[in-house]
Amino acid sequence: MIAITSIPAFNDNYFWLIHDNNNAIVVDPGLAEPVLYTLDHLNLELTGILVTHHHADHCGGIAELKTKYQCPVWGSSKDNIATIDRFCDDGDFIDIEELSIKIQVISVPGHTRNHLAYFLPNSQQSNNVLFCGDTLFSAGCGRLFEGTAEQMWKSLQKLMDLPDDTHIYPAHEYTLSNLEFAAHIEPDNKMVSDYLQHVSLLRKIGIPSLPSNINLEKQINPFLRIKEPAIQKIAQSNGNATKMNDSQVFATIRELKDRY
């Protein structure tokens, strides 16, 4: 079985280390130092790097890690990241021989134009696992820096179609603030209020709120629940049209979150 270890960095980032007793790959290492420390502490060899998108807090540590370990770096063929040497795109599979796993690449534009997510299907080595960068957060989703609301909504639908038991590993600890907004949008959603209390306790004692899972997110995440009448009503009362399609509802809720 493989293990997944969180590497906290900056104010609220997580770099995710996928490893066995010997080898490891890391997702979105925005800083080399904490990754090097963790590899040394666990006595692991870094054999690969996965990149979801080009923002510095996700790829700033790649060059130093690549120089030390001479390992391959996978990422979008369309992203301008000089350290990527193994280009991949939607539907590709990455074969990590050292860990005996194959990772499916999913294109999820929205936060950035060329954002990727990485899905590890259920196998003898792991449960269903998703590394989604800044596309899907627990109880939230990424800001629209480069893509459109329609693109992001389509990307989130792709992730919603994954098995409900899929463990999701976003790149930031945003859960508490996201849940506060979710409670504001859906004040009668008991799952949201209960989970808000739970996560508040976790964070008070320094325990990460992640991973989450797809099934939970379908119940607490307003950006996956835009078909719910209560959310549509709020969107319509804050939007520019009395009748909205799904993308317009999503865009309105995203704008409300940006201003929250």
C-alpha atoms as one frame of an Amber mdcrd trajectory, in Angstrom:
protein
   0.000   0.000   0.000   1.131   3.518  -0.694   0.798   6.331   1.826  -0.006
  10.012   1.328   1.690  12.550   3.568   0.835  16.238   3.758   3.688  18.743
   3.684   2.440  22.111   5.015   4.043  25.188   3.489   3.583  28.958   3.274
   0.397  30.063   5.077  -2.043  27.399   3.942  -0.533  25.222   1.179  -0.206
  21.472   1.221   2.259  19.621  -0.971   1.217  15.967  -1.186   3.840  13.228
  -0.963   2.807   9.839  -2.399   5.189   7.147  -1.202   6.008   3.618  -0.065
   8.910   2.574   2.112  11.460   3.590  -0.512  10.234   5.923  -3.241   8.049
   8.999  -3.482   6.482  11.463  -5.881   5.344  14.922  -4.824   2.432  17.025
  -6.081   2.797  20.803  -6.503   6.003  21.502  -4.548   5.970  25.283  -4.337
   9.001  25.241  -2.032  11.842  22.722  -1.927  12.906  22.967   1.731   9.923
  21.268   3.432   9.918  18.536   0.782  13.624  17.861   1.293  13.109  17.731
   5.060  10.224  15.256   4.752  12.077  13.021   2.305  15.060  12.928   4.637
  12.890  12.306   7.707  11.091   9.389   6.018  14.250   8.132   4.282  12.677
   8.321   0.823  14.014   8.841  -2.692  12.118  11.353  -4.851  11.352   9.689
  -8.188   8.896  12.145  -9.746   6.991  15.438  -9.524   3.423  16.208 -10.623
   2.350  19.793 -11.349  -1.285  20.924 -11.559  -0.682  24.490 -12.768   1.845
  27.262 -13.171   1.332  29.422 -10.048   4.535  29.893  -8.064   3.211  28.378
  -4.836   2.735  25.125  -6.770   5.927  24.941  -8.803   8.484  27.227  -7.132
  10.470  24.364  -5.603  10.661  22.129  -8.663  14.016  23.303 -10.030  15.882
  22.634  -6.767  14.248  19.223  -6.289  14.894  18.230  -9.895  18.546  19.233
  -9.636  19.058  17.145  -6.504  17.140  14.032  -7.548  17.287  14.170 -11.363
  13.655  13.051 -11.432  11.033  13.571 -14.167   8.424  16.331 -13.896   4.933
  15.847 -15.339   2.646  18.730 -16.257   0.549  20.336 -18.964   2.018  20.588
 -22.443   0.366  24.018 -22.643   1.693  25.520 -19.403   4.809  27.669 -19.543
   6.809  25.830 -16.864  10.413  25.355 -17.934  11.075  22.478 -15.523   8.410
  20.168 -17.016   9.971  17.443 -19.138   7.101  14.925 -19.372   4.103  16.582
 -21.010   0.622  15.191 -20.419  -2.976  16.098 -21.142  -6.560  15.012 -20.548
  -7.021  11.236 -20.614  -3.322  10.374 -20.437  -2.032   7.851 -17.907   1.250
   8.357 -16.053   2.999   5.113 -15.175   4.953   5.477 -11.924   6.909   2.228
 -12.055   8.701   2.769  -8.743   5.369   2.817  -6.891   3.543   0.359  -9.210
   0.741   2.868  -9.853  -0.850   4.505 -12.885  -2.270   8.009 -12.564  -4.977
   9.367 -14.849  -4.657  12.960 -16.049  -7.838  15.082 -16.051  -7.978  18.512
 -17.693  -9.825  20.947 -15.402  -9.555  24.506 -16.774 -11.076  27.358 -14.809
  -8.676  28.498 -12.105  -6.079  28.623 -14.862  -6.475  27.806 -18.562  -4.369
  24.651 -18.464  -5.006  23.299 -14.969  -4.674  19.524 -14.529  -5.881  17.125
 -11.844  -4.442  13.682 -11.151  -6.645  10.685 -10.343  -5.303   7.461  -8.879
  -7.942   4.742  -9.351  -8.673   2.146  -6.712  -6.094  -0.630  -6.760  -4.153
  -2.895  -4.452  -1.905   0.050  -3.663  -4.487   2.744  -2.913  -8.101   3.834
  -2.607  -9.557   6.169  -5.230  -7.526   9.356  -4.808  -7.685  12.762  -6.508
  -5.077  15.524  -6.412  -7.000  18.562  -7.636  -4.696  21.539  -7.043  -6.748
  24.737  -6.919  -9.796  23.487  -8.825 -11.804  21.798  -6.077 -11.437  22.617
  -2.384 -13.350  21.179   0.504 -16.598  23.198   0.526 -15.245  25.447  -2.218
 -13.502  25.866  -5.554 -10.718  27.972  -6.991 -10.995  31.560  -8.122 -11.345
  32.189 -11.853  -7.995  33.782 -12.659  -7.754  32.730 -16.313 -10.709  30.508
 -17.203 -14.425  31.184 -17.411 -17.264  30.201 -15.110 -18.538  27.823 -17.787
 -15.135  26.112 -17.970 -14.900  25.746 -14.214 -18.422  24.363 -13.918 -17.653
  21.756 -16.593 -14.424  20.882 -14.779 -16.233  20.432 -11.473 -18.790  18.199
 -13.191 -15.930  15.980 -14.362 -14.746  15.617 -10.786 -18.279  15.006  -9.502
 -18.483  12.047 -11.890 -15.620  10.303 -10.085 -16.598   7.577  -7.584 -18.227
   8.968  -4.432 -15.571   7.337  -2.237 -12.756   9.225  -3.986 -10.500  10.918
  -1.432  -9.726  14.464  -2.562  -6.473  16.230  -1.785  -6.679  19.959  -2.612
  -3.618  22.160  -2.387  -4.874  24.571   0.300  -6.349  24.521   3.791  -9.366
  26.694   2.980 -12.058  24.453   4.451 -13.079  26.561   7.446 -13.591  29.810
   5.539 -15.304  27.911   2.719 -17.735  26.340   5.172 -18.559  29.732   6.650
 -19.578  30.891   3.181 -21.480  27.641   2.559 -23.437  28.204   5.787 -24.211
  31.731   4.612 -25.512  30.437   1.265 -27.379  27.427   2.680 -28.244  28.267
   6.304 -30.695  25.341   6.529 -28.151  22.730   5.416 -27.489  20.783   8.623
 -24.600  18.882   7.037 -22.835  22.204   6.497 -23.432  23.481  10.029 -22.385
  20.177  11.609 -19.260  19.919   9.487 -18.392  23.548  10.213 -18.341  22.726
  13.931 -16.232  19.625  13.282 -13.646  21.434  11.169 -13.497  24.323  13.652
 -12.450  21.856  16.352  -9.873  20.225  14.073  -8.267  23.525  13.167  -8.170
  24.747  16.772  -5.871  21.825  17.611  -3.877  22.068  14.396  -5.256  19.003
  12.600  -5.720  19.292   8.798  -9.285  19.160   7.500  -8.107  17.179   4.468
  -8.571  14.868   2.704 -12.247  15.172   1.992 -14.227  12.947  -0.382 -16.565
  13.392  -3.319 -19.652  12.154  -1.468 -19.152  14.653   1.360 -18.509  17.509
  -1.060 -21.772  16.840  -2.898 -23.551  17.541   0.398 -21.613  20.558   1.705
 -19.994  22.304  -1.263 -22.196  25.066  -2.734 -20.253  24.960  -6.008 -21.291
  21.335  -6.506 -24.871  22.061  -5.392 -25.951  24.771  -7.813 -28.986  22.720
  -8.881 -30.373  22.973  -5.337 -33.436  25.283  -5.190 -32.078  27.281  -2.239
 -28.833  28.053  -4.079 -30.619  28.856  -7.333 -32.899  31.248  -5.452 -29.929
  33.117  -3.980 -28.255  33.269  -7.389 -31.374  34.666  -9.005 -31.809  37.282
  -6.287 -28.204  38.422  -6.800 -27.931  37.958 -10.563 -28.976  39.866 -13.628
 -31.541  37.383 -14.960 -34.656  35.753 -13.570 -33.896  32.509 -15.379 -30.362
  31.193 -15.245 -28.592  28.174 -16.670 -26.189  26.160 -14.517 -23.117  28.121
 -15.592 -24.806  31.427 -14.745 -25.848  30.161 -11.317 -22.294  28.979 -10.719
 -20.846  32.319 -11.876 -23.126  34.269  -9.535 -22.265  32.110  -6.513 -18.556
  32.402  -7.374 -18.881  36.191  -7.492 -20.645  36.174  -4.133 -17.791  34.121
  -2.669 -15.227  36.551  -4.114 -16.952  39.389  -2.252 -17.699  37.471   0.946
